[in-house]
Amino acid sequence: MKRVVIEELLPGMTLAKSVTNATGLPIVAAGTMLDDSMIKRLQRLELASVYVEGDPEDSGGKTLTELEAELDSRFRLVAHDPIQQMILRTLRNHLHATHSTIHLPETPAPE
């Protein structure tokens, strides 16, 4: 089982956990295969993420460039925050260490 942000859901994924409302009542049952209309419904609920079946370490077949673009997108609103930028650099280095044969030199922290 892996957690997937709503914006990255794809048709054909299967929910591993039921989606519940604020009071804990199930809205969509575990085992439901997602299609375009179900994904749009989940997006309207303004959920951050859901759990789908699959290996949590799987990058979804995405390239290093795609993974970096997603990372940049997630950190776009905190570009002015030096602590968040340090976290971004650390995550980028991790991506390169785990998805690349080329190793980037450590980027020094801003002073």
N, C-alpha and C positions, 0 to 999 in steps of 0.2 A: 504494500500500500504506500502511496506517496501523496503528499499534499501539493496541490496545483492551484495557483492563483487563477481567479475566474477568467481573466483576460487570455490565459493560455490554454483554456479548455478546447478540445477538438472533438468533432463528431466521431463516435465510435468508442470513446473512452467510457469506462464503466465505473459507477460510483462504488467505492469500497465501504463507505459509511453513509448512513442516512443523513439527509440535510434536514435540520430542524429549525423551527422558528424560535423567537425569543423566549417562549414559554416551554420549549423542549418538545413540542409536538412535531412529529415527522411531516415534512412537506414533500420530500422526494425520497423514496426507499433505496436502501443499499441494493446494488445489483442492477440498477437502472442504467441502460446504455444511453449515452447522451447523443442527441441529434441537435440540429441547429436551433429548433424551437425551444428545446429544453435548456440549452446554453443561454439563449436570450432570456428565458424566464429566470434562471439563476442570476444573470447579470442585473435584472430588474430588482431582485431582492437585495442588491448591494452587498453581497457576501464578499469577503476578502478572498477566501479559498475554500476548496472542498477536497476530500480524500478520494482518490481514484485507485483502481487496481494497477499494480505495476511495481517495479523495483525502484526504491527511493534513490538509488545511486544512478539511475538511468538519466542521461541528459536529453532523452527524447530524440536522439539522432541529430541533434543540433550541432552545427559547426562551432568552432571556437569563436569565430566572428559573430555568429548569431547570439551566442551566450554572452559575449562582451557587450553587444548592443542592448540586450535585455538588462544587463547590470547597469549600464550607463543610464538607461531609461528609468530604472528604479531609484537612482541617486540624483536625478536631474533637479529635483526640488531642494536639494541640500548642497548645491555646488559651492555655496559660500561658507559652509561649515567645515573648518579644518579637521575636526574629529571624524566627521562623516567621510571626508575625503581620504583620511588615513585608512578607514575601514574599507572604502572602495579600492584603494591600492592593494590592500591585503587580500581582498577577494579576487582581484584581477590576477595577482601573483599566484594565488591558489588555482585559479582556472588554468593559467598557463602551465603550472606544475602538473596538473592532472589531465589536461587535454592537449598538450603540445609537446613536440620534441625539441622546441627551441626554448631556452630558459632566458627570461628577461633579467637584467640586473636589478637589484633592489633600488626602488625609487626613494631618494632621501625625503624625509618629512620636511614640509615648509617651516621656515623659521619665523 
